Amino acid sequence: MVFGSEKKQRLAEEKRELMNNINAEKTKAKLEEARDDLIDKIEEIETLQRKNEELIIENRNLRERIKQMEEEKRCEALLKARNLKIRDRTISISITGDRGKGKSRVGLCIGLVKDTNSPLNFSVVALFDEKDSCENLLQIVPSIFRELTMIETLNVAGNEFQVVFYAVVDFMFLSALSGHQDPVCTHSCLRCTIRMRNVKCKDYFNLVSTSRVRGEASDELSKVSQDFLKIVLPENILIAPLHLSMRVFALIREVLVNNLTDEEKQVLEDNFFDLSTPVALYWQIS
């Protein structure tokens, strides 16, 4: 009996030892696995740190390149290349903006240059993913306009020039800049105080003569409109040529078509273009 008890005890000890060895092996395997995972994480972190350092260096280099192309230096380079025209000792800077390819952008263009569409004449001052609506611009552009109010002169090649700001945008962007929720609103014109319902009345031109003043909002006080009109005079607000031309030719088409007989309209549709397309005449003429 004693012998059997000792044997059971010895077997139990061997079992415990075996289990301890198994657990030790499992623990060792887990530790090795954890160590390998830790090494992988460390390598990932080191890789990210290297990439981050590279991005910081690249970003620093980009900032340096941007600094080298500040407005004064841009103007000086354009002047040396005889691509910048100076009128009455002033330099015109155009505020522009639009949405395309999923991005909305606001930029500054140096005016009176040989090639107005050149990247050398353009600086992006705001770039965002949201639509170029009044609500979104209200969160972005007031601070930009406040900074622009401090730019009164530019020193180009040792000479001081007065800065005159313009706005060259399409109707929708102008509507958003002016603080309107929609282009068809009570006061839809930035140049005058005419109300929308009076646009076609006989006193239109008398009402237009009541011009709006700098810094005055339209329907209601709008931060966008206030800051915008502080730096851009109402008479310096220009509609983008393409949009303006399309609208003008659409109006010409409307006047011409309204004076045609049904037979003449049919001849035009059969031989030239569809009269139901508002901008058809523009494309045909262009």
Secondary structure, DSSP 8 states (H G I E B T S, - for coil): -HHHHHHHHHHHHHHHHHHHHHHHHHHHHHHHHHHHHHHHHHHHHHHHHHHHHHHHHHHHHHHHHHHHT-HHHHHHHHHHTT-B--BTTEEEEEEEEEEETTEEEEEEEE-SBS-TT-GGGEEEEEEESS---HHHHHHHHHHHHHHHTT--EEEETTEEEEEEEEEEE-HHHHHHHTT-SSSSSSS--SSB---GGGTTSTTHHHHHTSB--TT--SSS--HHHHHHHHHS-GGGEEE-HHHHHHHHHHHHHHHHHHTS-HHHHHHHHHHT--TTSTTHHHHHH-
